[in-house]
Amino acid sequence: MDKSGKIYKTYVQTLKEELIPAMGCTEPIAIAYAAAKAREVLGCDPDLVKIGVSNNIIKNVKSVVVPNTDGMKGIEAAAVAGILGGNAAKELEVISEVTANQKAAMRRFLSNVPISVEAIDNGIIFDIIIALYCGTDSAVVRISQYHTNIVYIKKNDEVLLDNTARQTSAACNTEAESGLTDRSLLTIANIYDFAETCDLDDVRPLLDTQISEEGLLGDYGANVGSTYLKFYGNDVRNRAIAKAAAGSDARMSGCELPVVINSGSGNQGITVSVPVIEYAKALACPKERLYRALVLSNLIAIHEKTGIGRLSAYCGAVSAGCAAGCAIAYLQGADLKAVSHTLVNALAIVAGGAVGLLFQRGIPERVSKTVMIGLGLCVLYIGISGAFACRSILIVIVAMTLGAAAGALLNIDGAIHRLGTWVEAHVHRHEGGPSLAEGFVTASLLCCVGAMAVNGSLDAGIRGDNSILLTKSMIDLVFCAMLATTLGAGVMLAGAAVFVVEGALTLLAGAIAPLLSEAAVADLTCAGSLLVAAIGLNQTGATKIKVADYLPALLFVPLIRWLVSLPVWQQIAAWF
């Protein structure tokens, strides 16, 4: 990419605007920043504080611990921290230098000074207005659209800054965020080119993060990271998950270490970077390769979030996770074309699941159960029809037997359901509704098993032909939308399974192609279809088969098929 061109300069500037260090959850820090700026303008400690915030700000701040406040939570605590201990010049690290005396003063201030909080609706999703009063003097500061964007400053009757008209116009017309570089120049192809060719000196200072280790070691929140490692092992995949979760847990629980944010979110900043860093360590990647992977991950996440919005109800960790997946594939030597359509497939499943959840609301239980049985019959038919692809029923029988034994010994079904139960304990779900584990296992098998998933991934990896995966992604979108109406949010989690399975097949296509002959794919489809049929039976209520315990059979099928193709087995067969 031409380093003097407009696209290159835009991408560098975009990273500079988005990848900035912040303490804690960014919304309370933005409140603290506005309050610190208002205190600076007022010139003295106020005797009255009025706070106006948009509804999404209330949602994100109300129960979050504010760093450097000795555990205080909420909007009022964030504002007071900025007033008494803030340094506005440090922006999203505004309360990084709070003293012990200032922490004590905060609690006294909260007890003695009137503070009001009001929900405001000015047509802007991200909106904060802080008004401070001291006798006859007053100061007003407003932040809109993004965390550091001060658009209005007023002291007494004098307006010192007023960009509100431009901000409101931009918000109402859904234009680009005012004051930020044009995000319309972001494309996947150019992002990949930029990651490959950029001068690392232009981006290196932006790409450091440290909070995940603290989250694992410290006693924060639910101790998600350390708990996950304790129960699920210490391999690279689990470390990547645990450290990202730990980082989020720490920052939402008041950890005072900074984190580099992405698209205004620390959790997204952690998700796009920590798993990539962990995989780079495991793969012993050169430092340069790691930095380029981080550039790729961050820019793809920014590109995804541009159309979604900073405070959308859509969880940014989903898009950030997909971006991190692209970067992990990049670390393993894949080009963008080899993994991009697997990314499409994963996002299609998430989108389909989200659509299904919308239709799920308000459906009477009697109707939901009837629909689930009907859908179960359809799944049963899919499984039965796919089973007729078998080339060697003996191989399938042996694989199913060995797979069932291995799965039962490992208790795969139990592990998946324990994980689902743990997640459900931390996420509210409708009482009596389907479990997350049920939705995850069902959707994962339906989307990952079959000739389209296998052959599509192999075509993408060997020939660069993504047509099968693209077709499959559209089928998965529609099917998962229907499935989510009865099985709920667990269906969306299947996007991660599809990304891992199809991504691995794509990346390893050259190595595993000899194991996946046409006959092997046919037998694999047969075995997978039997599991799908079992899922259909479970959905109708006729059986309670532990389908996940049979998953190892899908590994045994190609292995057995390869073994019987060896010359030694051919000779043994000839003797009989």
Phi, psi and omega in degrees: 000138180294116185287349177260358183280167183295319183296314180301311182296321179296318182293319177298314181294323177300315178297321179295323180287325188264324185267081181237148181287143179214151175263136172063194176293133191290333181291312174297329178292324176296321176297315179299321179296313178299318180293319178297319178294319178296320177297321178298317180291319181294319177089004178200167178289135184282159172250003176205135181232129175238129184236127174242126182221148176290161186301321181291331174293316178303313180303318186275347188249329195310317187245016184265137177288132179270126181300153176060032178233011184059042171091007180287148184237156165097181186295313182298317180298319179297316180295315181294322177300319178292321182293312188266334184232007187271151173236100187301333181296339182269001175052246186282002167250031188302327182249033181280348185241028181293135180265167178298320179296322179293323177299317178295321180295328180300315181293322177295318180299315180298330181278332191250337186254130178296129178228124177246144178236128183231137172282130181239153178221096179252020181081010181236126183295320180254107185209125179226128176232120178247124177240123179246142182229138175219102187062238180268356181268154179210159175214137180233132176229136180234134173243131181224150172076311175213169202296333183246011188270084176285120184248348183209131174223131180219134173239122186052243181259004184260122176274116183269333179206136178211098173245019187293324180298316179294321180295315180295319178298316179297318182293316183290331181263010180050038177279176178297151179301124184298135178091352180254156178298146182298115182278353181293345179279353180284124171223155182298317181298315180290325177299315179297316179299317179297315180300322181287328192243351188294152173285115186297336177297337179284339188233342187307315183296345185271349197253018180266146175213148185221349193288336186298317180298321178296321179297325178288323186274326184276166180264081184244134172052233183267007183050048186299314184299306182295324178296317180298315179296323181298320187264338187240002174098172190244026177287171189299321180298314181291324177296318180299315179295312185296317183290324176294316178297321180296319178299315178296317179301316183295313185289330178280350182250015173094014177303138187266003175278145180281159174224144177282122185271165175221128181056036178081006185233129175291322179297321176291322176299320177293316184295323181281347187242311188299312178299324179295315179298318181295318177293323178299320177297313183295325181273358183054043181287146173300152182301322180299318179297321178299312182298321179292323176296321178293322175301312179302310183298313183295316183290323176297318178298317178298317179300315179297316186284342181303318180275348183268320183102151186291321184247033177295153174293340175293125183292120182294340179295336178293308179294322178296322178296319177296320177297318177297322177300319176300317182293322178295320175298320177300319178301329182270010173095003181282145172274170186297322183298326184291334184245347188297322183279337168295322175299317177302316180298314180298316180292327178297319179294317177299315180297316179298318177298321179295318177298317179299321180296326178297319179284338181294327184293134176084359178278125179300150183301320180300317179293317181300316180295320179296316178297319181298318178296317178298317177293324176298321177296320177297317178297319178301317178297317178301316180295314181296316181295323179290332182293339180286357178283354187303136174261326180221101181296331179296316179298318180296318180298313180297316180296318179295322179294309179296319180296318179297319179297314180296316180296320179294319178296319179280344182054053181298315180302316179297319180297316180296316180289329174295318177297316178298319179296319179297316179296316180298330178292339181252356180228125181294134172225160180299128181301130179085356180280175182293151180283157175299320181299319180298312179297320181296309182297315182299307183294323181297313180296316181296327183269335186261338184261133177135164185295325182295319180295315182288305183293324178298317179293319179295318178298320180294319183284324185268313186254354182072017180265113185257009187298319181295315180296323178295316177299315180298323182297322178291321176298315180298322180301309182295314184295318181292328175300316178292319183295322183293338178297335180246330184257354170077204190292338180301334179299322182295330180295340179297340176303323178293318179297317179297318180300315181293311185293305182292325176297317179295316178298320180294313182293325185259015187306314182298324183281323186264352181306320179298333179280342187248065173293173178302319178294320179295318178297321179297314179293323178297318177297320178299310180298315178297323180293327175297321177293320177299317178299320177299320177298317178300317177298319178298320182293330178284347182089003183285330183222169172227060182286134176279080190300322183300331180294343181266359182301323178303338178302329181291338174275325182289329184301303180294328180295313179294318178301320179291319181297316182288346177274350180293148183305324183298321179288327176297320178294318179298318179297325181293331180294333182261000000 
